[in-house]
């Protein structure tokens, strides 16, 4: 018998949505995009350029980083 957890499924869906947003935004940014784990299975994507230096409270919750893909070097 297989038991499917809706909470785990919701966590995965939220993570993938934040990851997709970070990947899209990274295409048009010089800065890295970070997927941050919020409480109770929620995830957000933030642009490193929105912060001078990421505070430790955010660094500790980074679960994935997408490098910025814009470059001004040709």
N, C-alpha and C positions, 0 to 999 in steps of 0.2 A: 504494500500500500504506500502510495506517495502522498505526502502532505505538502501542499503549496502554501507558503507564507505570503500573504498579501503585503505585510509590512516590508519584507525583504524585496518584493517586487516593486513596491513604491519607492524604496531607497534606490534601487537600480535605475528606475525611470528618472528620478530626480537627478541622480549622478550623471546619467547620459545626457540629459537636457543641459545641465551646466557645462559639461564637457563640450558638447556641440556648440554652445554659445561661445565658449572660450576659443575654440578652434576657428570659428568664423571671425571673431574679433581679432585674433592674432594675425590674420592675413593683412590687416590694415593698421597694424600697430608696430612701433619700434620696441615696445615693452612686452615682457612676459605676461601671460595670462595665467592666473592661478585658480584652481577649483578648490574652494574652501568648504569644509564640512561644518555645517551649522548643527544645532541641536536637533534631536529626534528625526534623523534621516533626511534633512534638507541640505541642499548644496547650493552655493552661489559661485559665480565666476567674477573675479576682480582683475582689473588692469593694474599692474605694478606701477605704472605711471601716475595713477591716482594718488599715490602715497610717496612721500620723500624716501623713507625707508620703511619697509613693512614692520609694524609692531610685532613683538614676540607673540602676542595673543593670536595674531593671524598666522604667523609662520608655523606655529604648533598645529594648526588645523589644515594646512595645505595637504591635499591628497593627490594632486596632479598639477603639473606645470606644462603649459604649451608655450614654447619660445615665440617671441614676436618675430614675424617674418618679413617686415619691411626693412629695407636697408638703403642708406643714402650713399653707399659706396658702389660705384659702377666701374 
